[in-house]
Amino acid sequence: MDLLSDILSVLELKGTLYFRTSFTSPWSIRVPAFENVARFHFAHKGRCYVRIDNVEEPVLLDQGDLVIITRGESHVLYCDPVTADNPTHLDEVVEKSGFDGSGTLVYGEFGMDHETQLVCGHFSFNEEASHPVIDQLPSHIHVPSFSPGSSDWLESTLKIIGAEAGRHGMGGDLIALKLSEIIFAQALRIYLNEKGRTLPVFAGFADPKLSRALDAIHNNPAQNWTLDELAKIAGMSRTTFAQRFSNQITLTPMNYLSLWRMQKARKILTDTKLPVIEVALKSGYSSEAAFSRVFKRFFDLPPASYRTLQQQLDAAE
């Protein structure tokens, strides 16, 4: 599995669709903050502005554009700059529209020609998931429909989501939901290949030499890797490799290895009934005691207690 796919799989990426909208001018809507999610809006028809809290310039979302607000910050969606400073809270909009969770959220003056159709939702990861690629994302990712990195396939996928979401077609909501998860991966790939290539962490994944070492770690995290072995795979001296890895990934090679092993171990613990010693072995530790010490440092609980707590939380949902 390639690096990005492996990361998103272990971090348990999930998409959630809220609604498809039909907003007619004039309108301005305040969307509250939401922890541990990345909100998204896709302009299926028409255009609007997105003003994200603590971001200086608003985003103009043209038809066919996608914006992902990576940390779920509060933001205002509005049709025109003159409406920006008098938004209605989303909860009030939902109440006034009579939206019951199905179909399309219709809001605004009846009979107006200027209509904006959005597909809105969020992406989430496991609450215990952590990785530098996600932690270092900017406040938002804007993918214009005309972006050179926006392939025809991405454009087609977004159009399918827009066509299926809230239409009551058989299987339509499931199709849109699953495709939304693919969209996050595509948008992140575009960002990594373009604006992110020179930034910390992302530059490391774009570096052909460092990526060879990262591939080795991800393909076999249980192997007893040494700094010398990883440097050899990268085709660099030990010192140069360690310095470049730390500068670009923002973690030492061994710290990155530990982080990734613990994320893999967390998922194995919650997804299987394997004994802790087997989880330890699959995570690169020959001793259950050593594994437990490292796991507790990351998650504040020993592995067995962590598994029990997660099972209780799942049962309570």
N, C-alpha and C positions, 0 to 999 in steps of 0.2 A: 504494500500500500504506500502511495506517495506521502510525503511529509504532511502536507496540509490535510489530506483526507484522514490520516492517522490521528492528527491532533483533534480535529473536529469530532471524530468518532469517539475517542476516549473522553473528551470533554462533554459528550452527550448533547450535541446540538439538537434543539427541537424548535420547530416553527409553530406559531399560533396566529390564526387569522381572527381579527376582531369583526370587521365588516367591510363591505363595499359602500362607498358614499355617493350621494348625488347632492352636491352643495350648489345653490344658486345665489348669485350676488344680491345684496352685499352680505358677507359673512366673515367672522373671525372667531376662532375657537382655541381655547387654552387646553392643552393636553397635559395632565399632571405628570410628575416624575414617577418612575417605576423602577424599583431596585432590581439589580441582577438580571436585567434584560436589555436587549438592543431593539428599540422600536424601528419600524420601517413604514414608509409611505411610498406607494407607486402611483404615479399620475397616469391613469388609464385614458382619461379624456380631459382636455382642458389644461389649465395651469394654476399654480398658486405659489405663495411664498411660505417658507418655513423659517421662523425666527427661534433659534435654540438659545436657551438661557446660558449666559456667560460666553456666548460666541458673538463676536462683533458684527459680522455681516450676515444678513439673512440669505437663505438659499432659495433661488428661483427654481421651482420644480416645474419644468416644461413637460408637455405631453410625452410620455414614454420614458421619463426620468425616474430614477429610484434614489431615495435617500435613506440611509441607515443611521439612526442616532444611537451610537454604540453603547452608551451607558444609561440609556433611558431617561435622559434629562427632560425636565419640563420644557415645553415649547409651544409656540403659537402658530397655527395654520391660518392663513388669511388670503383673501382673494385680491386685495388691492392695498397699497401702502396706507391709504386713508382709513382703512378699517383695522389696522394693526394694533392700535393702542386701546381698543375697547372690546376685548375678546369675551366670549361667553364660555363658561366652563363646560368641558365635555359632558359631564354628568347632566347638566341642565339641557344641553343639546339633545342628548339621548332621550331625556324625559319629555321634552317638548315635541320631539319627532314621533313619539310613540313606538320607537324601535324596540322590538322584543327579542333581538338576538338572531333573527333570521332575515334573509332577504337583504334589502338595501336601506341604509340609513339616509333618509331624505330630509334635507333641512334647507331653509331659505325661502325667498319669495316665489310664489307660484307663477309660472308663465314667463320667467326671465330667460333670456337666451343664453346668458353666460353661465354655463354649467361646468363644474369640476367633479370628475369621478375619480376617487382615490380607492386603492386597496390598501388597507391598514392592518398592521399586526405587530408581532414582536418575535424575536429569537431569544432563546434562553439556553443556558448551560447548567449542568449540575452545580448546585450551590457550593460544593467543595472543589469544583474544578478550577484549575489555575494553569496559566501558561503565558510566557512572555509575549507571544504573538497577539493574544487577546488583550493582555494588560496594557500593551503599548499602542493600541489603536487610537486614532485621533477622536475628537468629540463626535465626528460624523463622517460618513463616506457618501459622497454624491457621485452617482454614476449617470451622466447624461446619456440620452439615447444616441447621440452622435459621437460618443467617446470612441477614440481609435481602439481602445482595449475592449470595448463592449461588442462582443461578437454577435453575429446574426442569431446564434443559438440563445444567447442571453436575452436579446430583444424578443425572440419568439416565445421564450419561456415566460417572460413578463406579460406578454399579450395573452397567453393561455391563462395565467393566473387572473388577469383582469376579466377575461371572458367567463371563467368558471365561478369565481368567488361570488357568493350571494345570488346565484341565478336559479337555484332550486333544481338544476339538472341532476340526474341520477349520478351519484359519485362525484359530483363537481366540487364539493367542499373538500373532500379527501384529496382529490387531484391537486387543487390549489394549495392545500396545506403542505403536501409532500414536496411540491415544486418550490414552495417558499424556502424550504431548507436548502435546496439546491442553489437558490438565488443568493443566499448568504455566502456560500462557498465560492460562487462565481464572482460576486462583488469583492470579496476578500482577495481572491486571486488577482483580479484587476488592480486592486490597490497595491498588492505586493509587487506586481510587475511594473507598476508605474510610479506613483508618488512615493511609495514606501521603500523603493530600492536603495535610497541613500540614508534612510533613517535607522537608528539603533534597533536591533533585533531583526527587522525586515531585511536590512542589508546583509546580515549574517546568513539568512536563508537564501538570499540571491547570490551569495558568494559561492562559486563552483567548488572551491576547495573545502570550505567549511561545510557545505551541504553534503559532501561525501561522508564526513564524520557524523553529521546529524543523521544521515540515512542509516549508517551503521548502528548508531544508538537505537534508533526507532525500529529497525528490523530485528534487532536482537538485544533488547534492554537487559536481559538476564545474564549476558556474557560478562565475564570478569574483566571489563575494559580497564586499560591503564592509559595514562596520558601519552606515553610513547606510542602505543598501538593506534590511538586515534590520530595522533600527529602524522604517523606513517601513512594512514589511510588518506589523510588530507594532502599528503605530499609536501609536508612542511617540517621544519625543525621543531623540536619540542617547545622551545622558548617562543618562537614566532607564532606557532599554532596557539599556545596558551594565551598570548597577548592579544592576537587578532580575535580569537573566540570571545574572550572576556570583553573586549572593546565593542564588538559588534552584537553579541547576543546579550550582553549585560550580566552574564553569569559565567563563572568558570566552567570548563568542560565537565569537571566532576560534580559540581553543583547542579548543572543542567541534567546530568545523568541521574542524580538522586531525585530531582524533581519529577522527571519523567517516569522513573521506576515507581514512585509513590502514587502518581496519577493512575498508572496501570494497575497497581495493587489495590487502590481504592475501588476501581471498577470491578476487578475480579472478586473482591470481598462482597460487594453488593449484588453482583450478578450470579454468583455461584455459591455452592455449599462446601467448597474445597476446604480442608483443614488449613489452619494458619501456616503450618510449616510448608505446605505445598504452595501457598500463595507467596511465601518468602522465597522459595526456590525459583518460582516463575519470575520473581522480581529481582533476582540476582544476589540473594543472600542465602548462605549455607546454614546460617544460624537463626533460629526463630527469635532468640533474644536480641540479636543485632538488628534484625528486621523490625522488631517491635519498638526498639529505641528510636530508630529513624522515623518510623511511621508516626509515633506519638509526637515527635518534634514537628511534623507537618500538620497533623490533624488534632492534636491535643488529647487524643485517646489512644489506648492500645488497640491493635487490630480487632480482637474479639469483641471488645466493648463498642467499637465503632460499628461493626456489623450489626450488633444487637440493636443499637440506637437507630440505625437506618431502617431496619426491619420494623421497628416500632413506629417510626415516622411514616413509612409506607402504609402500614396497617391503619393508621389514623386518618389517612387521606380519603 
